[in-house]
């Protein structure tokens, strides 16, 4: 249970770290945009219509907005300094500066677009509560300003004034623009939740993949140990003679028999002797025994580079035939594939060509290989 809790805590920390890194990247991008856009607007302000006092208010608000964004960009050069406090201070101050900015340029002008842009950043934040509060405050303040202007309580002195516009049009904008903001906030929160879920699932999948890779490594190690179990030790027939070969230690085991290291009694040359046990009491077993001996005799006369050389075939007992073969040192293809996850295309082609050449030579000699697999 403790291990599970630690694992869950670690996963949550990893998710939070990934989300924090993502938000810092968005904060830098948003700050850059908020330095550029208000600065461009200030450049055009001298040629815009409106009262000088309103123009001054607009310029001050725009430069304050751009300055705050530039300050944040400078502050979060070190990502560790981007904290929840920075996010909240930046968010609420931006809302405060947006209100005079919207009024001075025009509440019913394209200015509210800056709120829509703001929702794409502040409404997407990791600080769930304050993301909604910051965005909600901006929406409510715009709604209040537009209703006050529509109701004639506050005059519209903006550079792009709505003075003289039909009341129905102003009422329409007073309702629809805040609704657009609300839906923008809604989609930002939905997108954020989807991001959190996706990152969490990715982290879990990555962790599971790592655990399974470790389990696979352990399984392969156990398999290797099982395959090597008994190798180098004496077997049931160690010390027996198979024709001119004296059997030594077991060097391999399979489902139907064993392979022994052997040496020629006369010259001491090495060989690998395969012993296969057949149940001769059954008709099928007797047929397999005869086929084994027949194909072994053919193999003695088969001398091609791609097929292991067969020295002799015979019977150790009436139901245990043997095949004395060339003793090869190295790994089989199964061991190579366990060690090397991916094999170069040229190497694969070479392997296939060599195996195909050997099978072709065996087929032409009348031998059908019935058990083609990497370990063979």
C-alpha positions in Angstrom: 0.0 0.0 0.0 2.8 2.4 0.9 4.5 1.6 -2.4 1.3 2.4 -4.3 0.9 5.7 -2.5 4.5 6.7 -3.2 4.0 5.7 -6.9 0.8 7.8 -7.1 2.5 10.8 -5.4 5.5 10.5 -7.8 3.1 10.4 -10.8 1.2 13.5 -9.5 4.5 15.4 -9.1 5.6 14.4 -12.6 2.2 15.6 -14.0 2.4 18.9 -12.1 6.0 19.4 -13.3 5.0 18.8 -16.9 2.0 21.2 -16.7 4.1 23.9 -15.0 6.6 23.7 -17.8 3.8 24.0 -20.4 2.3 27.0 -18.6 5.6 28.8 -18.4 5.9 28.5 -22.2 2.4 29.9 -22.7 3.1 32.7 -20.2 6.2 33.8 -22.2 4.2 33.7 -25.4 1.3 35.6 -23.9 3.6 38.2 -22.4 5.3 38.7 -25.8 1.9 39.3 -27.5 0.8 41.7 -24.7 3.9 43.8 -25.2 3.5 44.0 -29.0 -0.3 44.6 -29.4 -0.7 47.6 -27.0 2.5 49.1 -28.3 1.2 49.1 -31.9 -2.1 50.5 -30.7 -0.3 53.4 -29.0 1.5 54.2 -32.2 -1.8 54.7 -34.0 -3.5 56.7 -31.1 -2.4 60.2 -32.2 -4.4 59.8 -35.4 -7.5 58.3 -33.7 -10.6 60.5 -33.1 -11.6 61.4 -29.5 -10.9 63.8 -26.6 -7.3 64.4 -25.6 -8.0 63.3 -22.1 -9.4 60.0 -23.4 -6.3 59.5 -25.7 -4.0 60.1 -22.7 -6.0 57.6 -20.7 -5.7 55.0 -23.5 -2.0 55.5 -23.9 -1.4 55.2 -20.2 -3.5 52.1 -19.9 -1.9 50.5 -23.0 1.6 51.2 -21.9 0.9 50.0 -18.4 -0.5 46.8 -19.8 2.5 46.3 -22.1 4.9 47.2 -19.2 3.4 44.7 -16.9 3.7 42.0 -19.5 7.3 42.9 -20.2 8.1 42.8 -16.5 6.5 39.3 -16.2 8.5 38.1 -19.2 11.7 39.3 -17.6 10.8 37.9 -14.2 10.1 34.4 -15.5 13.3 34.0 -17.4 14.0 31.5 -14.6 10.9 29.2 -14.8 11.2 28.5 -11.1 10.1 32.1 -10.4 6.8 31.6 -12.2 4.5 30.9 -9.2 0.8 30.9 -8.4 1.4 34.4 -6.9 2.8 35.7 -10.1 -0.1 34.3 -12.1 -2.7 35.8 -9.7 -1.0 39.2 -9.5 -0.6 39.4 -13.3 -4.2 38.2 -13.9 -6.0 40.7 -11.6 -3.8 43.6 -12.6 -4.4 42.9 -16.2 -8.1 42.9 -15.6 -7.8 46.2 -13.8 -5.9 47.8 -16.7 -8.2 46.3 -19.3 -11.3 48.2 -18.1 -9.9 51.8 -18.8 -8.3 50.4 -22.0 -11.7 49.2 -23.2 -13.5 52.3 -22.2 -11.0 54.7 -23.7 -10.9 52.9 -27.1 -14.6 52.0 -27.1 -16.6 49.5 -25.2 -18.4 48.4 -28.4 -15.2 48.5 -30.6 -13.0 45.6 -31.3 -11.2 46.3 -28.0 -13.0 43.5 -26.1 -11.1 41.0 -28.3 -8.3 41.5 -25.8 -10.5 39.8 -23.2 -11.0 36.9 -25.5 -7.2 36.6 -25.9 -6.8 36.9 -22.1 -9.3 34.0 -21.6 -7.1 31.8 -23.8 -4.3 32.2 -21.3 -5.7 33.0 -17.8 -8.7 30.8 -18.3 -6.4 27.9 -19.2 -4.3 28.2 -16.0 -3.4 25.4 -13.5 -4.7 27.6 -10.7 -8.3 26.4 -11.2 -10.0 28.7 -8.7 -8.2 31.9 -9.7 -8.3 31.1 -13.4 -12.1 31.2 -13.1 -12.1 34.2 -10.8 -9.8 36.3 -12.9 -11.7 35.5 -16.1 -15.1 35.9 -14.4 -14.1 39.3 -13.0 -13.1 40.5 -16.5 -16.4 39.3 -17.9 -18.5 40.9 -15.2 -16.7 44.3 -15.4 -17.2 44.4 -19.2 -20.9 43.4 -18.8 -21.3 46.2 -16.2 -19.6 48.8 -18.4 -21.6 47.9 -21.5 -24.9 47.9 -19.6 -24.1 51.3 -18.0 -23.3 52.8 -21.4 -26.4 51.2 -23.0 -28.6 52.5 -20.2 -27.2 56.0 -20.6 -25.8 56.0 -17.0 -22.3 56.5 -18.3 -21.5 58.4 -21.6 -19.5 56.6 -24.2 -16.5 58.9 -24.7 -14.3 56.3 -26.3 -12.2 57.1 -29.4 -14.5 54.6 -31.3 -17.7 55.8 -29.6 -21.1 54.2 -29.9 -22.9 57.5 -29.5 -25.9 57.6 -31.8 -26.0 53.8 -32.3 -29.5 52.2 -31.9 -30.2 51.0 -28.4 -31.1 47.5 -29.7 -27.7 47.1 -31.2 -26.0 48.2 -27.9 -28.2 45.8 -26.0 -27.4 43.0 -28.4 -23.6 43.6 -27.9 -24.1 43.9 -24.2 -25.6 40.4 -24.1 -23.7 38.6 -26.9 -20.1 39.7 -26.1 -20.2 38.5 -22.5 -21.8 35.3 -23.6 -18.9 34.8 -26.0 -16.5 35.4 -23.1 -18.3 32.9 -20.9 -18.1 30.2 -23.6 -14.5 31.1 -24.2 -13.8 30.5 -20.5 -15.8 27.3 -20.6 -13.8 25.9 -23.5 -10.5 27.0 -21.9 -11.4 25.0 -18.7 -12.5 22.0 -20.7 -9.3 22.1 -22.7 -7.2 22.4 -19.5 -8.9 19.4 -18.0 -8.4 17.4 -21.2 -4.7 18.4 -21.1 -4.3 17.3 -17.5 -6.0 14.0 -18.3 -3.8 13.4 -21.4 -0.6 14.3 -19.6 -1.6 12.0 -16.7 -2.4 9.1 -19.0 0.9 9.7 -20.9 2.8 9.6 -17.6 1.1 6.5 -16.4 1.7 4.8 -19.8 5.3 5.8 -19.7 5.7 4.4 -16.1 3.9 1.1 -17.1 6.1 0.8 -20.1 9.2 1.2 -17.9 7.9 -1.3 -15.5 7.0 -3.8 -18.2 10.4 -3.3 -19.8 12.0 -4.1 -16.5 9.7 -7.2 -16.1 10.7 -8.2 -19.7 14.3 -7.9 -18.8 13.8 -10.1 -15.7 11.8 -12.6 -17.7 14.5 -12.8 -20.4 17.2 -13.2 -17.7 15.1 -16.0 -16.1 14.6 -17.6 -19.6 18.3 -17.4 -20.2 19.0 -19.1 -16.9 16.4 -21.8 -17.7 17.9 -22.4 -21.1 21.3 -22.7 -19.7 20.2 -24.9 -16.8 22.2 -28.1 -17.1 24.4 -26.8 -19.8 28.0 -27.8 -19.1 26.9 -30.5 -16.7 26.8 -34.2 -17.2 23.6 -35.6 -18.6 21.9 -39.0 -18.7 24.1 -40.3 -21.5 27.4 -38.6 -20.6 30.2 -41.1 -20.8 28.3 -43.2 -23.4 29.6 -43.8 -26.9 27.7 -42.8 -30.0 29.7 -44.5 -32.7 33.2 -43.3 -32.6 32.2 -40.3 -30.4 32.3 -40.3 -26.6 29.6 -38.1 -25.1 30.6 -35.4 -22.6 28.6 -32.6 -21.0 25.2 -31.4 -22.1 25.5 -28.2 -24.2 21.8 -27.8 -25.1 18.3 -29.2 -24.4 15.1 -29.2 -26.4 11.6 -30.6 -26.2 12.6 -34.0 -27.7 16.2 -34.5 -26.7 19.6 -33.2 -25.7 22.8 -32.1 -27.4 26.1 -33.3 -26.0 29.6 -32.1 -26.5 31.6 -35.1 -27.8 35.1 -36.1 -28.9 36.3 -38.6 -31.4 37.9 -41.6 -29.6 40.7 -41.8 -32.2 41.8 -38.2 -33.0 40.0 -36.3 -30.2 38.2 -34.0 -32.7 35.1 -32.3 -31.3 31.5 -32.8 -32.4 28.0 -32.0 -31.2 25.9 -35.1 -30.8 22.2 -34.8 -30.8 20.1 -37.5 -29.1 16.4 -37.7 -29.8 14.1 -40.1 -28.1 11.2 -41.7 -30.0 8.4 -43.8 -28.7 8.8 -46.8 -31.0 5.9 -48.6 -29.4 3.7 -46.2 -31.4 3.4 -46.4 -35.2 4.0 -42.6 -35.5 7.1 -42.8 -33.3 8.5 -45.6 -35.4 7.9 -43.7 -38.6 9.6 -40.6 -37.2 12.6 -42.7 -36.1 13.0 -44.1 -39.6 12.7 -40.6 -41.2 15.3 -39.2 -38.7 17.8 -41.9 -39.7 17.1 -41.6 -43.4 17.4 -37.8 -43.4 20.5 -38.1 -41.2 22.2 -40.4 -43.8 21.3 -37.9 -46.5 22.8 -35.1 -44.4 26.1 -37.0 -44.1 26.6 -36.5 -47.9 25.4 -32.8 -47.8 28.4 -30.5 -47.7 27.3 -26.8 -48.2 28.5 -23.7 -46.3 25.0 -22.8 -45.1 24.2 -26.2 -43.4 25.9 -27.7 -40.4 28.0 -30.6 -41.4 26.7 -34.1 -40.3 29.5 -36.5 -39.5 27.5 -39.6 -38.7 24.1 -40.9 -37.9 23.2 -44.0 -35.8 21.4 -45.4 -32.8 22.6 -45.2 -29.2 19.8 -47.6 -28.3 16.8 -49.0 -30.2 14.7 -45.9 -29.5 17.4 -43.2 -29.2 19.1 -42.3 -32.4 22.0 -39.9 -32.6 23.3 -37.3 -35.0 27.0 -36.4 -34.8 27.4 -32.9 -36.2 29.9 -30.1 -36.6 30.5 -28.4 -33.2 29.8 -24.6 -33.6 30.9 -22.0 -31.1 28.6 -18.9 -30.7 25.0 -17.9 -30.3 21.9 -19.0 -32.1 19.6 -16.4 -33.7 17.2 -16.5 -30.7 20.0 -15.3 -28.4 21.0 -12.6 -30.8 17.5 -11.3 -31.1 17.1 -11.2 -27.3 20.3 -9.2 -27.1 19.7 -6.9 -30.0 16.1 -5.5 -30.1 16.5 -4.2 -33.6 18.7 -5.6 -36.4 20.0 -3.7 -39.3 18.2 -4.3 -42.6 21.4 -5.4 -44.3 22.0 -8.0 -41.6 18.4 -9.3 -41.8 18.8 -9.7 -45.6 22.1 -11.5 -45.1 20.5 -13.9 -42.6 17.6 -14.6 -44.8 19.8 -15.2 -47.8 22.0 -17.6 -45.8 19.1 -19.5 -44.3 17.3 -19.7 -47.7 20.5 -21.0 -49.4 20.8 -23.7 -46.7 17.1 -24.7 -47.0 17.3 -24.8 -50.7 20.4 -27.2 -50.6 18.6 -29.4 -48.1 15.4 -29.5 -50.2 17.3 -30.5 -53.3 18.9 -33.3 -51.3 15.5 -34.5 -50.2 15.4 -33.1 -46.6 12.4 -31.1 -45.4 13.1 -29.0 -42.4 10.0 -29.3 -40.2 11.1 -27.0 -37.3 12.4 -23.7 -38.6 12.8 -21.2 -35.7 15.5 -18.8 -34.4 17.0 -21.3 -32.0 17.5 -23.8 -34.7 
